[in-house]
Amino acid sequence: MRFFYLSVFLLFCACARQPANMDNNGTDIIAFGDSLTYGYGSAQEESYPYILGEIIGRDIVNLGVNGNTAADGLARIDDLKGYNPYMVLIEFGANDYMRKRPFDQTKQALSDIVDYVQDMGAIAVLVDTGGPGMGKYTDYMKELSKQKQTLFVPAIMEGIFTDPSLKSDIIHPNAKGYKIVAERVYKNIKKHLPHD
């Protein structure tokens, strides 16, 4: 019986684990990623960071760049220096998969981006695209999230990839699709948002 209660306690502690840098003095929430972050296929006020900002009642800095791979994101990581980040939403991987970039390169770039964000004192959030063919990317992000104590947002494109009514082209969401993405991100970060 003691073992049972100890197991329950340890499980509770694991589930209640806080992300690294939970108590930080940052002020900005930054979305750092590729075209899914930028909002390709829709107006800027229909991008997921903009909609997320409306949900939580504060502006989200959108540092999405169309076509970026994880290595491209790492190459422009100094873009974050112009801000005082509280939380950074890191969304890369889909272009790495589609362009068949070396998986080890993608893994290292994502790890380095997380390190940079955490060294700035901010909460890192790994945002997983999900979808066909992305299984090993999802698995790695889950592993990296546990290893580095980040938040994790799973499969933001689940169901969107296969529903033409939610897409602006064969890859990217439309306004309705980005709204779903924003809601999924919010669901996984809401407990860790700053309280003004």
Phi, psi and omega in degrees: 000319178300319180299321179299311181295323178296319179297317179298317179298314181295322177296318177299316180298319181295317181292330184269006183302133180272149176290156175301143178068027181302318180262081179239167185258016179292161182239341187256141168254123189239131173261115187240111184187207185256212185294334177291332174278317180301322182101029182306135179097355180217168174292156183302327179283002174248004178289158182296322178297323179294314180295319177301319178299321178293323180295317185266354175078030175206153181292141173252130177284123181260107176248040175277141178230125181303135174084357184293138166265176177299320179296322176297319178298316179298323181295335180247024184300333180294349174303333180290340184294341180280004184229172176242080191288134168269321182213139177235122179269112188258112185231096176219164174133324183297317179290327176301316180294311184294329180265004178056042175290149180305128185299322179299325178295317178297314180302313182295319181296316179297318179298318181293323178296315178300315179301316182297313181298315181290326176294335175284350179094010184261163172281128176265137178235116176273120182255112183271131179290314186072184178104176184303131176081355186264011187304314183290333176291316177300313180300318180294318180296321176299315180297314180296322179299316178293316183298317187254006178057054174260171165277159183224131176245111184277144162044061183294338183258008181300128180082337179280318179308324188259009182239100182303334181289349181251008185234151178265340175207199184286349183239313194267148177291161166261191183302318179295320179293317180295329176297319177296317177301312181301318180295323178292319177296314180303316181305325185266353179241350191301325181290346186244012178282150179291148177253110182286000000 
